[in-house]
Amino acid sequence: MPTEIRAYVNERSCLLSSGACVRDALAATVPELLPACDAGDAVITDGRGLPVALDAPISGGAILRAMRSSRRGAADADV
């Protein structure tokens, strides 16, 4: 079992410890978006465009996109 996995956030690559979550990937690549994600003012989606939670586990090769919501309050708090 690998001890590190590679993930991609907004086209930026990062190496994470096995067992890392979405929050860890964001902290490694776009830490400035974490407060907006916590407040529900940013959305995180997977490679298919489906919302993912900050505490969701990451698998090797995961592709995520994190972006501020275009409308205030439009992001789901669970995302």
N, C-alpha and C positions, 0 to 999 in steps of 0.2 A: 504494500500500500504506500503510495507516495506521501512524503511529508509536506510537500508544497504542491499547490495547484496554481495554474495560470487562469486569470479571468480578464475580461475586457470591459471597461466602463468608458462610455463615450469615446470609443476608439483608442483608449489608453490601456496598455497592458500592465498587469500587476501580478506579483507572486504573493500568494497567501498561504497561510498554514492550512493543512487539511482540517476540515471542520469549521472553516470560516463562514461568516454570514454576509449578507448583502451590505450591512453597515460597515463591516471590515473592508470590503472592496471600495466602498465610497470614501472611507477615511484614507485609504491608500492613494486614491486617484483624484477625487474632487471633494476634499474635506469642506470646502466653502459651501457646498450644497447641503451638508448634514443638518444644519439648523432649519433650513427651509423644508427638508423632508420630515423632520420631527414635527414641525408646525402644520404640515399638510399643505404647504405652499409649493411643493415640488413633487414630481411623480417619478417613480422608478419602474421601468418596464424591462421585460426579458427580450430575447432576440426575436420573439414573435409579436412583440408589442403588447403583451399582457402585463398588467400591474403585478409587482412583487412586493412583499413586505420587507422591511429593514432586517427583521430577524430570520428571514428565510435562509436556509443553508445554500452555499455556493458549491457547484460541482466544477471540475476542471473544464476549461474551455467556455465557461459561461460568458454570455454577451449581455451586458446591461446598458440601458440608456437612462440617464438621470437628467431631468430638466425641470425648470420652474414651470408652474402651471400658468397658462395664459390668462386664466380668470381667477381672481382671488376667491379662495374657498372652494374651488372646483375639484381639488384633489381630495380623494378619500383619505381619512385619517389612518386607515389600516394599511395604506399603501406605503 
